[in-house]
Amino acid sequence: MSHYWQEQTWTDVEQSKPDVVLLPVGSTEAHGPHLPLSTDSLISEEVSRRAAVDLAQQGVRTLILPSLHYAITEYSKDFSGTISISKESFQHVLLDIANSLSAQGIDVLCIVNSHLEPDHIGAIREFAENYKRMTVLFPDKTKKPWGSLLTAEFKQGACHAGSYETSLVLAARENLVRKIHRQLPANPVNLATLMKQGVKTFREAGAGQAYFGDPAAATAEEGEETYRILTRMIVETVLPAVRK
């Protein structure tokens, strides 16, 4: 049986309502000269796919919604290909999706997010905390304990299109990674710290090619290990909500 919402018929959904619906959230954003603009969405989709399989094995009926590919991406807006939307537009889309699901009798929505811009994460967190018509879950990899379980590059805050994200794309869609990543010099600038200090763009932070971290160090094996942690994060967040 398919786990994808868009592959169901309306009668499939009506006759067997899911216990939880996963919404993959990403962005359309520059990720270095070696990763696709869809990198964040691709990662969220792969985490959702793996989580849906694991949840189904535990008896949880799970469907994955079509991905949300647009987000608040102001830091990379001066790079070609990036599309940024306002906080208001983003939250309105979340609101309309949640309202539609709630009207169909679905009780739990889990937002699977891989775009790490602070304003974007804050917008999701605010929506999840304030929406009352259904349970909205937001497993946040930037918070404990999950962030502490991820790679050293992730914890150092230099993980935009570096080893962390490049490894995840290698593990899921190797054909989309441009081989130039093996020749890219490391850019170990701590983006997270600079954001807190008021830096507003990738270029201002020292990323002239829209990446931080070490793409050349990426491996599919690292990606697989990271997917295991991210999948566990989703599963362990969802199970208490659907079994209470």
Residue, then its C-alpha position, 0 to 999 in steps of 0.5 A: m500500500s502506498h503511503y503517499w496522500q496524492e496516490q490515494t483515491w478519495t474513497d481510500v482516505e474516507q474508508s481508512k483515515p490515517d492515524v497521522v499525516l506527515l507534511p514534508v517541509g523544505s525550501t527552494e534555495a541555493h545549496g552550494p554549486h553541488l546540491p539541488l535547490s530542492t535539497d531541504s525538501l528532498i531530505s524531508e521527503e526521505v525522512s517522511r518515507r522512512a518514518a511512514v514505513d517504520l510507523a506502519q510496522q508498528g500499526v500506525r496508519t500513516l500518509i505523507l502529504p505532497s511536500l511544501h517547497y516554499a519557505i522563509t529563505e531570506y539568507s540566500k535570496d541573493f543567489s539565483g534560484t532561491i524563492s522566499i515567501s513571507k512568514e504570513s504566506f507560509q503560516h497561512v498555507l499551514l493553516d489552510i492545510a491543517n483546516s482541510l485535514s481537520a475538516q476530514g476528521i484527521d487528528v494528528l499532523c506532523i511537520v517534517n522540516s529540514h530547512l533551518e533558517p531561524d525565522h522559518i523554524g520559529a514560524i513552524r513552532e509558533f503555528a504548532e503551538n497555537y493551532k487548536r483544531m488538531t494536534v500539530l507535532f513539530p519534531d525540531k532537530t535543532k533542540k535537545p536531545w536530537g541535535s546532540l545526536l547528529t553529526a559534528e558539523f551539524k552541532q558546530g553550526a556550519c551545516h548548510a550544504g556541507s557534509y551533513e546535507t551532502s551526505l543526506v542527498l548522497a544517501a537518497r538521490e546520489n544522481l543529484v549531487r554534482k561531482i564538483h563537491r569533491q573539489l570544494p574547499a571546506n568553509p567552517v564558518n559557524l553560521a548559527t553563531l553569525m545569525k545570532q550576531g545579526v548577519k543577514t545573508f550567506r554572502e555577508a557570512g562568508a559563503g560566496q558559493a552558498y555553502f558552509g561546512d565540508p562538502a568534500a567529506a560527505t559520504a552516503e554512509e554518513g547520510e544513512e546514519t543521519y537518516r536513522i536518527l532523523t527517522r527515529m525522531i519522527v517516530e518517537t514524536v508521533l507514537p505518543a500522540v497517536r496512542k494516548 
